[in-house]
Amino acid sequence: MKEIIQTDAAPAVMGPYVQGIKAGNYVFVSSQLPLDPSTGLFPEDIKAQTARSIKNVQAVLRSAGADLNKVVKGTVFLTDINDFAAVNEVYATFFDKNPPSHSAV
């Protein structure tokens, strides 16, 4: 059985999908744009974008009764590979102990 996860603490979806789905003990979070859910603004700086996206993931997880400590896999989509180091710097502040596996595309 699956449970749809929706929270106002993360941006509303922009298509035919959900913010997250809880299936048994697993939570699957849809990709999260770096939009601030309260303002709708998109940060210009890659570090602020990274932090905002992770905070949005965190909000969906919390709505499902989970948190970042339980994340096992993360995928980051970059438009500029030169941002990789800055993204990882911010990523590490959210996942400082027992980080999940991580891919960048």
Residue pairs with C-beta under 8 A, 6 or more apart in sequence:
1 23
1 24
2 21
2 22
2 23
3 21
3 22
3 23
3 64
4 18
4 20
4 21
5 18
5 19
5 20
5 21
5 22
5 27
5 29
5 60
5 63
5 64
6 18
6 19
6 20
6 63
7 19
7 59
7 60
7 62
7 63
8 37
9 37
9 59
9 62
9 63
10 19
10 32
10 37
10 56
10 57
10 59
10 60
10 63
11 32
11 33
11 35
11 36
11 37
11 40
11 56
12 37
13 19
13 30
17 30
18 30
19 29
19 30
19 32
19 60
19 63
20 27
20 28
20 29
20 30
20 60
20 61
20 63
20 64
21 27
21 28
22 28
22 64
22 65
27 60
27 61
27 64
27 66
27 70
29 57
29 60
29 61
30 60
31 75
31 77
32 53
32 54
32 56
32 57
32 60
33 42
33 53
33 56
34 42
34 43
34 48
34 49
34 50
34 51
34 52
34 53
34 56
35 41
35 42
35 52
35 56
36 42
36 43
36 52
37 56
37 59
42 49
43 49
43 52
46 80
46 83
46 86
46 87
47 86
47 87
47 89
47 90
50 76
50 86
50 87
50 90
50 91
51 90
51 93
51 94
54 68
54 90
54 91
54 94
57 68
57 71
58 67
58 68
58 94
61 67
61 68
61 70
61 71
68 94
68 95
69 97
69 98
71 95
71 100
72 100
72 101
73 100
73 101
73 102
73 103
74 91
74 95
74 100
74 101
74 102
74 103
75 102
75 103
75 104
75 105
76 87
76 91
76 102
76 103
76 104
76 105
77 104
77 105
78 84
78 87
78 104
78 105
84 104
87 104
91 99
91 102
92 99
